[in-house]
């Protein structure tokens, strides 16, 4: 092994050159020259939410977490914040990063529990004189928004039609029995106060609370008037008092083109136990399958019985998430058995979206606002420049130390660190592009700390090299034997560093991740550099007169090493005695 | 510098050596004392937990600091009448920053206080940085950190075991690691540095760093003790001691090289930013790396030697070595020394000295008559016969 590296140090250097050219070539092609900076370096708001399950032991499953993330993404995007980034971390954390430092309403909004209600549709109209162009045109299952005064359902809900999935089917019933029967108080049972006198400022909030059976509710004049006046563009979605189960609701669809006058909630999200999208056996069209909890199933049967008796065009209910009507299916008959299907002209993604929304609404998950960090652009800039300054100073100090102690070999350290820096920079930039890695302050700290780890690999090697020379080897052979031993030590030590970085990355929270990531990344780069740059470079340098003959400034001069002369350099006075004790090495002795 | 180089050479050849292993009782005592003091400090004083662990709101903004700054800002914050405000803590950072900490507030109050601070500082509200932490957040961070610590320790135990094929190496490394973390935490408790999540990152990073150093020393130990039972010149402790001496220059260099960038983060972080994650992280690293360097030289190898010397094979070796030394010492000088520093620079003088070294180490720890007769001043009686024989 030693022999091959001895003979072809140039080859490894070419490999390295190719890697560098490739990395920077990709950077050039994708025009990405700067790393993606975290919000703590450029200013912005970072919100950390802890998801908690309200049922069970407070544990959230991975599925629940990713659904929760989706819904929070929708909320953030709905708030019209550009460039937001929502990630999950650990088993129960959701991080929301948005630029800008005045995000009060967003902060309130993202932490809300998802509100999913089923409500009866009493009226539907065009959303307003000017259709708002801002809303995200996602695959709303409601299809074409109805603009006529008569609600036109684009989808229907009915009992499961496939014989294979009869209500008593085993798969269904097992799920149903597993579902935690959250005791949902019937909305009608909620004790209510007398309707507040209306104040015309916010049309939605003033709608009177409803007592009695929600199925029997009909809009009064105030509500009708409010509905007539409402426009989707001005509906205040942030008002926490708007979407309450015991109040009627004026709601728009996602696109903001239709508005609906909805009754009080007939079912809550927690009455659902599961929802899924799929194509039924023997069918062709996508549909959404619903399963209700035992209690929910009964309520749903009552509701569908009632709704289906209403006339055509009135037999609709709306699925409302966070105040937005996601879907308005029609009901043609009572649906018993705790499960149902929503059919319509769904595309696959529309069906999946709707199923996700329903599932999410069924999630017994609440959020704790764990931390909100708002960094002003100024402080962000300060932290960035402090990080860079510290890095540069640290680098210079290490270089000074290397030159003082290793003299000529310090050159190797400089070049190695320079190549290492170039590789690290390219990696950070490209990882930012490829997997959205953002460089945070902790990440920068990791990079700086890694200077020490990288330089230490050289220290291990150089000390080994010197030891070999002290033991009487020629410089050229010391380069090889020293390397053969040093590399095991370097690999072992770097593995420990990597292990630490990996454990930190996987287990720790928040800023630790960025730190661990850069630490691990630079440890890997360090290994690469030592193997394909530092070692070959030293091999090449050992062939030069300056280093090979131990020039005073080379760091390998006899005096510096504390030996009387470099072996193999002068007359072999001391030679003959010992080669026998060592195994022969690839170089000449 | 060349002096340092020649010291390195002498250490390598064993001409100069410090009996790290022989003095282990001293270093163990020092470490035990440090650990006890650290634990005492930790329990008596506790840690100065930052707001991230207690929950609350922290604001920071730029303002020209005057002697009235603290009073002005305290009054401004109090005038908001935020619910459950408590006593806001206002501190100035350097000459141009002010920091306000309050208890956890409602979202509306958070904004009110921010506006009040912005008004007092005369800057737009968006120039006030704030961080707002829920009360349970700190527990989560702490729990995760402890989990990471435990998982890491278990993994490391396995990795070192596999790498050195020696569970005792794992034991020694882990004990040294726990020692490092305990003392670092103790320093935090005693000096009263703020503990923030960044500090936790720092302490967790020390794990990797301290082990890194220890692994390098152990690697040399392994090399020196390969086939050690095949000879009867060195005990395990001798070989370990030689390894520590041979790697001590590297350990010092490594520590310096590690501390240089960390120190620059610490200085720049403190001077430019005053306080914040950079300072907290680098402070923990600085303390931890220094303690880690100490333990990887003085504690971990000595522990390893102590554990290994209990093995029957090693005890037999020790008996043979002692017997050998008691008897034919003169013969030893002419024979080549197998394990440690075989190839010499050939002149007869260093070769002779090389024989001294193992002897220097062993009688101190091994020869029973000396041990029983004297306490602390052990080395001296043993050195005399050696120098006589060597020359």
Interface residues (C-beta under 8 A of the other chain):
Chain A: X40 X48 X50 X90 X100 X101 X102 X104 X107 X108 X368 X369 X370 X371 X372 X373 X374 X375 X376 X377 X378 X379 X382 X383 X385 X386 X387 X389 X390 X391 X393 X394 X395 X397 X398 X401 X402 X404 X405 X407 X441 X442 X445 X448 X449 X451 X452 X453 X455 X456 X459 X460 X463 X466 X467 X470 X471 X472 X473 X485 X488 X489 X492 X493 X494 X495 X496 X497 X499 X500 X501 X503 X504 X507 X508 X509 X510 X511 X512 X515 X519 X559 X560 X561 X562 X563 X564 X567 X573 X574 X575 X577 X578 X581 X582
Chain B: X1 X2 X4 X5 X6 X7 X8 X9 X10 X12 X13 X52 X60 X61 X62 X107 X111 X125 X126 X127 X128 X129 X130 X131 X132 X133 X134 X136 X137 X140 X141 X144 X145 X147 X148 X151 X152 X155 X156 X159 X163 X197 X198 X200 X201 X204 X205 X207 X208 X209 X211 X212 X215 X216 X219 X220 X223 X246 X247 X249 X250 X253 X254 X256 X257 X258 X259 X260 X261 X262 X263 X264 X265 X267 X268 X269 X272 X273 X276 X277 X278 X281 X282 X285 X336 X341 X342 X343 X344 X345 X346 X347
